[in-house]
């Protein structure tokens, strides 16, 4: 899933594609929402034609697994 809005031009919520954790950004502009997500340790990465999102906990787990 990745990104959701409560209503048209509403706040953007990111969903971690690994664990399903949600980050409610309260931002309605994508650039602001993405900046908030990145400041909290989330990442966005492209897989094929799709964009995926990963929360800070999943990012830490992936780094420890390497």
GROMACS elastic network, one bead per residue, 0.5 to 0.9 nm:
[ bonds ]
;  ai    aj funct       b0    kb
    1     4     6  0.77335   500
    1    14     6  0.85710   500
    1    15     6  0.67119   500
    1    16     6  0.82527   500
    1    17     6  0.68761   500
    1    52     6  0.78500   500
    1    53     6  0.88127   500
    2    13     6  0.82782   500
    2    14     6  0.55323   500
    2    16     6  0.63584   500
    2    17     6  0.62773   500
    2    20     6  0.89992   500
    2    51     6  0.73761   500
    2    52     6  0.58711   500
    2    53     6  0.57673   500
    2    54     6  0.87619   500
    3    12     6  0.67900   500
    3    13     6  0.56908   500
    3    15     6  0.60216   500
    3    16     6  0.89596   500
    3    52     6  0.89895   500
    3    53     6  0.83991   500
    4     7     6  0.88952   500
    4    11     6  0.84227   500
    4    12     6  0.58301   500
    4    13     6  0.51591   500
    4    14     6  0.64496   500
    4    15     6  0.77373   500
    5     8     6  0.69642   500
    5     9     6  0.73550   500
    5    10     6  0.56812   500
    5    11     6  0.57852   500
    5    13     6  0.61838   500
    5    14     6  0.89783   500
    5    28     6  0.83164   500
    6     9     6  0.83510   500
    6    10     6  0.56987   500
    6    11     6  0.65191   500
    6    12     6  0.74267   500
    6    13     6  0.81782   500
    7    11     6  0.78062   500
    8    11     6  0.88109   500
    9    12     6  0.83890   500
    9    28     6  0.57916   500
    9    29     6  0.78711   500
   10    26     6  0.81015   500
   10    27     6  0.76959   500
   10    28     6  0.52504   500
   10    29     6  0.86856   500
   11    24     6  0.74849   500
   11    25     6  0.66387   500
   11    29     6  0.78643   500
   11    33     6  0.83034   500
   12    23     6  0.86083   500
   12    24     6  0.64813   500
   12    25     6  0.58682   500
   12    26     6  0.63065   500
   12    27     6  0.58255   500
   12    28     6  0.56509   500
   12    29     6  0.76991   500
   12    30     6  0.72411   500
   12    33     6  0.64341   500
   13    22     6  0.66748   500
   13    23     6  0.55026   500
   13    25     6  0.58354   500
   13    26     6  0.76608   500
   13    27     6  0.85361   500
   13    33     6  0.80401   500
   14    21     6  0.82819   500
   14    22     6  0.56865   500
   14    23     6  0.51252   500
   14    24     6  0.65688   500
   14    25     6  0.77161   500
   14    33     6  0.85482   500
   14    34     6  0.87113   500
   14    37     6  0.78425   500
   14    53     6  0.72576   500
   14    54     6  0.89686   500
   14    55     6  0.89064   500
   15    18     6  0.87590   500
   15    19     6  0.84501   500
   15    20     6  0.56420   500
   15    21     6  0.56996   500
   15    23     6  0.64948   500
   15    24     6  0.88288   500
   15    52     6  0.88780   500
   15    53     6  0.67476   500
   15    54     6  0.78118   500
   15    55     6  0.80549   500
   16    19     6  0.57578   500
   16    21     6  0.52112   500
   16    22     6  0.64062   500
   16    23     6  0.82452   500
   16    42     6  0.84381   500
   16    52     6  0.76721   500
   16    53     6  0.51555   500
   16    55     6  0.54544   500
   16    58     6  0.83249   500
   17    20     6  0.58155   500
   17    21     6  0.81585   500
   17    52     6  0.61048   500
   17    53     6  0.56243   500
   17    54     6  0.59859   500
   17    55     6  0.83341   500
   18    21     6  0.81951   500
   18    52     6  0.89058   500
   18    53     6  0.79357   500
   18    54     6  0.62956   500
   18    55     6  0.79430   500
   18    58     6  0.68395   500
   19    54     6  0.82261   500
   19    55     6  0.81420   500
   19    58     6  0.73757   500
   20    54     6  0.89921   500
   20    55     6  0.88062   500
   21    54     6  0.87952   500
   21    55     6  0.70597   500
   22    55     6  0.82848   500
   23    37     6  0.73283   500
   23    55     6  0.83058   500
   24    27     6  0.83063   500
   24    33     6  0.87217   500
   24    37     6  0.89393   500
   25    28     6  0.82505   500
   25    32     6  0.84629   500
   25    33     6  0.55826   500
   25    34     6  0.84123   500
   25    36     6  0.65899   500
   25    37     6  0.72202   500
   26    33     6  0.74975   500
   27    30     6  0.73040   500
   27    31     6  0.87504   500
   27    32     6  0.61065   500
   27    33     6  0.51493   500
   27    34     6  0.89488   500
   27    36     6  0.84468   500
   28    31     6  0.88977   500
   28    32     6  0.76416   500
   28    33     6  0.70363   500
   29    32     6  0.55312   500
   29    33     6  0.62898   500
   29    34     6  0.87513   500
   30    33     6  0.50156   500
   30    34     6  0.60168   500
   30    35     6  0.84940   500
   31    34     6  0.51692   500
   31    35     6  0.61340   500
   31    36     6  0.86494   500
   32    35     6  0.50918   500
   32    36     6  0.62320   500
   32    37     6  0.86552   500
   33    36     6  0.51503   500
   33    37     6  0.62294   500
   33    38     6  0.86930   500
   34    38     6  0.61064   500
   34    39     6  0.85147   500
   34    42     6  0.86859   500
   34    43     6  0.87961   500
   34    44     6  0.84955   500
   35    38     6  0.51581   500
   35    39     6  0.61258   500
   35    40     6  0.87283   500
   36    39     6  0.50984   500
   36    40     6  0.64698   500
   36    41     6  0.89931   500
   36    42     6  0.87495   500
   37    40     6  0.52144   500
   37    41     6  0.65942   500
   37    42     6  0.52280   500
   37    43     6  0.74367   500
   37    55     6  0.83957   500
   38    41     6  0.50761   500
   38    43     6  0.60491   500
   38    44     6  0.83890   500
   38    56     6  0.89373   500
   39    42     6  0.73096   500
   40    55     6  0.82832   500
   40    56     6  0.68929   500
   41    54     6  0.86769   500
   41    55     6  0.66037   500
   41    57     6  0.82586   500
   41    59     6  0.77753   500
   42    53     6  0.70067   500
   42    54     6  0.55357   500
   42    56     6  0.50006   500
   42    57     6  0.85615   500
   42    58     6  0.87726   500
   42    59     6  0.74519   500
   43    52     6  0.82784   500
   43    53     6  0.56555   500
   43    54     6  0.52893   500
   43    55     6  0.67321   500
   43    56     6  0.77245   500
   43    59     6  0.77882   500
   44    51     6  0.66095   500
   44    52     6  0.56150   500
   44    54     6  0.65129   500
   45    50     6  0.84546   500
   45    51     6  0.56434   500
   45    52     6  0.53477   500
   45    53     6  0.64301   500
   45    54     6  0.82122   500
   46    49     6  0.68302   500
   46    50     6  0.56944   500
   46    52     6  0.60350   500
   46    53     6  0.87832   500
   47    50     6  0.53420   500
   47    51     6  0.61404   500
   47    52     6  0.68488   500
   48    51     6  0.80837   500
   54    57     6  0.82235   500
   54    58     6  0.61910   500
   54    59     6  0.64188   500
   55    58     6  0.54226   500
   55    59     6  0.61976   500
   55    60     6  0.87412   500
   56    60     6  0.61624   500
   56    61     6  0.86305   500
   57    60     6  0.51424   500
   57    61     6  0.62334   500
   57    62     6  0.86606   500
   58    62     6  0.61035   500
   58    63     6  0.86267   500
   59    62     6  0.51370   500
   59    63     6  0.62958   500
   59    64     6  0.87391   500
   60    63     6  0.51501   500
   60    64     6  0.62411   500
   60    65     6  0.86530   500
   61    64     6  0.51399   500
   61    65     6  0.61693   500
   61    66     6  0.89002   500
   62    65     6  0.51193   500
   62    66     6  0.65882   500
   63    66     6  0.54572   500
